[in-house]
Amino acid sequence: MRTGGGAVATKQKEPGKVERIAAEIREKIERGTLAPGSRLPGVPQLQQEHGIAYQTARDIYGLLEDEGLVFSRRGKGTYVSLVIDKIVSDRTSRYLPGFREAGGAVGAFEAEMRAKGFDFKNVVTIAKDVPPKKVAGIFEMHHRAKTLKRERVMSVFVPGNAEALEVVQVATSWFPADVVDACPPLAAVKTGTGGSKSRMAEAGFAQVRLREEIEVRSPTREEAAALGIAAEQAVMEITHMGLTAEGRVVEICLHVLPRAKWRLSYEWAIDTPGTG
């Protein structure tokens, strides 16, 4: 209807059912009424509680998953995310020997998650395979040559609640053939305290410098399935390279992280006190 002066009065629309019910759940999560790792009603139960269509109930959880507030486990149900405020990964310190070996940790991820109060689970797959073109190019190896691949699906859970197991990262490491020959533990599921970097140092391939390149992209179908996210969600891919004192790249790891779950932190000196 029109008001005086020619302005058009518009009736404010009520939020749709998906947005309204999602907002109610979101508020409970943010207030802490629903604690991290809490199991949420199944889709049929949510449908019945609110008198909504089955697809509407699915869309509610889909919206909250897109926001990183809930996650689903196939055959288990839907849970409040363990990572509400994102995991802050200190890329400057996480690979230092004193950190990645702390308390007998098997590498940087375990040490990082323990420091944040999480327990963890890694599903490790080891094989000889042809690396992606990008990896082969960095190694300067033939594009069809095979080398060792360590693929990990990396999950966290709150101690005492292993049912609410949330996948937060998938990572695939590649190593040149001569490094693998000199360092057999790289082909083992468990590489021991400090992880692969410590074993490589013992074998004469100590990494003294690291380089990382980051891009934001859409996940592959396999990555989305492993991470339990929608194909429309963005991921960060970190190409991590470990270099020896001679400048040789002896490890490349492709970390794929849901953008909604992680924030990366870097710090470095740009001047030495007293020299400027």
Secondary structure, 3 states (H helix, E strand, C coil): CECHHHCECCCCCCCCHHHHHHHHHHHHHHHCCCCCCCECCCHHHHHHHHCCCHHHHHHHHHHHHHCCCEEEECCCEEEECCCCCCEEEECCCCCCHHHHCHHHCCCHHHHHHHHCCCEEEEEEEEEEECCCHHHHHHHCCCCCCCEEEEEEEEEEECCCCCCCCEEEEEEEEEECHHHHHHCHHHHCCCCCCCHHHHHHHHCCCCCCEEEEEEEEECCCHHHHHHHCCCCCCCEEEEEEEEECCCCCEEEEEEEEEECCCEEEECCCCCCCCCCC
